[in-house]
Amino acid sequence: MLAASFVLVVEVLENLAYLANASNLVLYLKEFMHFPPTDSANSVTNFMGTAFLLALLGGFLSDALFTTYHIYLISAVIEFLGLVLLTVQAHSGSLKPPKCNPATANLPCQQVHGAKAAMLFLGLYLVALGVGGIKGSLAAHGAEQFDENTPQGRKQRSTFFNYFVFCLSFGALFAVTLVVWIEDNKGWEWGFGISTLTILLSIPIFLAGSKFYRNKIPNGSPLTIIFKVLVGAMLNSCMARSPSNAIANMATSPSPTPPSKEVTTENHDKVVETFESPSQSLKFLNRAVIYKPTFDALKCSVQQVEEVKIVIKILPVFVCTVMLNCCLAQLSTFSVEQAATMNTKLGSLKVPPASLPVFPVVFIMILAPVYDHIIVPFARRVTKSETGITHLQRIGIGLVLSILAMAVAAMVEIKRKRVAANSGLLDSTQPLPITFFWIALQYLFLGSADLFTLAGLLEFFFTEAPVSMRSLATSLSWASLAMGYYLSTVIVSIVNSATGDSKHKPWLSDRNLNHHHLERFYWLMCVLSTLNFLHYLFWAKIYKYGSNKRNWAVEMTK
């Protein structure tokens, strides 16, 4: 736990640096770079989606070529460089488009273009590349510090994932309050500057734990194994084989030697996974090992076949969480724009709209310790199981909460537009006489959904995946976020295309949010989320946990 504590502190700083800008970026693009509302929302979802999708690259490199330790350090430097570019641009007026001229209010403001736009997107996507590498390595690096071969080690690892989400939220708390307030009141160069210093500070803190870390040594590309098994199975299916070609050392052999594979950590801990014979699930893959390969390069072990089966079995769970993260994408886009039209005063303090995520963040910080220290121990006593609440049950709870969040969001938007109409402010830029606390309701539901789903996904993928693919598998949790952001962009584009014609404006295209049909969009998201949950129930019901059924042998050497 001592080694993992350095990871938790770094996660606070890393997420502060990332979310401080991501949560408010839609307003920066709209007000300073003069993007239209829909373009700014899509640009933010594309940026955040790319950042999380690149977690797959970080996870792959951690498993194949480098350690999670080295990937974090490289990625932090890349993010630092991107933030330096954004800070310089935000500070210099000559690197931004000219300010809007109030005397020509009827003319659109000049949108950023050319070299200035290139600098903006270069900075943003360097940050995305760095964030991706960090997300793909940091959680797996922390989880590697625990001994999974003892009940105590597995329980500590579960606690680590809960507190990883807690620390993620703790960093977000400072990001969406202090840093966002500074961006709105002191200038964006200060916000980007704080993020730059924060990610720089995280590097020496991470290095301070070096002598305590256990680092898994890479064992080659996991994608190579997957490709070899799939191609081998397909080729052997297409080519006729005689019984004499069958491999003789399968389970039918007089004294079979179970295939095994060692995974070695840098401090010489060896984990040996052993399979006696291919399982009967996904039997078509067994052809990769039952028959002699067409080419020597396609020779597979039973171990490798079983690893690929595990990966295939967890993919449907990954797919089913994409829709939830599509809902989460609304927290950074339309929900912020909604809040910007409302009364955001809290007494004499004016709350920046981008600080609204403080509600789910605080709720997560309260719920995470309660879940770990009260709910889980109680569930363990009731169910007599080690986990208490299974990973898939936890993910399912998050999916249900996302459905409720979209229904609440639709009803709040109906109320907001009714207030605007009754007050005669449909075409006004004045704040509506309705408190922004109404928007907090959808944030609370989505925040709770995020806690249950993200921590559940991280632990599910790490524990179920083969040891040689754990960083890549854990990255699927972040890739699900990425696909959710991309799906949000696609759905918005499809909705605008389907609802716009010569007589009607698209639901989500007007510069004035009061003329949007955002409530219809939220109801659509609610229906899609419900269908997705039914889809998830099918896969969750037939899934069989494999991590405790595999034959593990562990050799600890110094």
DAKAUR-V808207 format. One line per field, one symbol per residue. burial: + if it has 16 or more other C-alpha atoms within 10 Angstrom, else -. A space follows every 10 residues. Layout:
burial: ???
This chain:
burial: +-++++++++ ++++++++++ ++++++++++ ++++++++++ ++++++++++ ++++++++++ ++++-++++- +++-++++++ ++++++++++ +---+++--+ --------+- ++---++-++ +-++++++++ ++++++++++ ++++++-+-- ---+++++++ ++++++++++ +++++++-++ ++++---+++ ++++++-+++ -++--+---- --++++++++ ++--++-+++ -++-++---- ---------+ -------+++ +++++--+++ ++++++++-- ----++++++ +++----+++ ++++++++++ +-++-+++++ ++++++++++ ++++++++++ ++++------ ++++++++++ +++++-++-- ++---++-+- -----+-+++ ++-+++++++ ++++++++++ +++--++-++ ----++---- -+-+++++++ ++++++++++ ++++++++++ ++++++++++ ++++++++++ +++++++++- +++-++---- ----+++++- --++++++++ ++++++--++ -++--++-++ ----+----- --------
